[in-house]
């Protein structure tokens, strides 16, 4: 039997497809790394100087990058031209619908925040009111944008999940806990209600925070990462092999409902002894409540100290399980969990050292977000640019 009959033949990449792939790789590198010399692009992308020159000329012609001489280096010889993203001309919108607040930003290519808004999201805020508030923010930012600026897409981080099978966005209500969510509508309908001319890309807050920290933050350069986000519940963004793991229908990462105490308290999801429920027995996962408890413990309140110790102990219990399952290089604590981890790091590490397998715990790094509370918004911006980075010249058309 011939080799061709044993396996399907693969089509040979065309010159145009290779060019588009290289354009995307170059623009993505500049988008993430910022100002980059042609020499560095040659080394990092494995392409020759003439090819890099042709690609940068194409991207500059499309208005996506600028090229110019670098600042004085003090070295002899002709300096390599520096490639810069045109942040002021090419932008996307990033929105974050969190448990207690709403945020919107106009973000330029390269991740530069050009304009932003933040508003509280009071308990009881209806979905239509949430969308109307964000639509007003977008309208305000749009009117402030330069007339020749090019909009390339939008991303939304939501405090729950998107169900990819039916395209329906579901979010955790303000002040909500457990498994309760509110249906927002299809992504296309949401985009229309926001005044956008194309559907936004939607992701979970923890998932997009993990993407942001992996791309630009505390986990940059690390391919196996767990980002734990606390905001009335606990969810996780998981990066495995450099790729996001979202699970079937986008419902992955609900680690807060990992059962750690079968005889524990009843959870809103209907189970007992869920990880987030056991932590919340001692310290509420509300951001302000965690801060207040941690501050009281710092000032010597014995009840608060005991609460922080026990909550941190349960935090370490769950982290040890996740480390054994995923064997990450880093675990990043975000949202309300950041303060709890910082206050109880000794107890978290104690659990990790006694429960996690040596092969899994020896290399793992416990970190807090380099991007802070902006991580979900930064991740949403990365979604907004994904289509452009995949095919720069087609997407950049006005």
Order of alpha helices (4+ residues) and beta strands (2+ residues): alpha-alpha-beta-alpha-alpha-beta-beta-beta-beta-beta-alpha-beta-beta-beta-beta-alpha-beta-alpha-beta-beta-beta-alpha-alpha-alpha-beta-alpha-alpha-alpha-beta-alpha-alpha
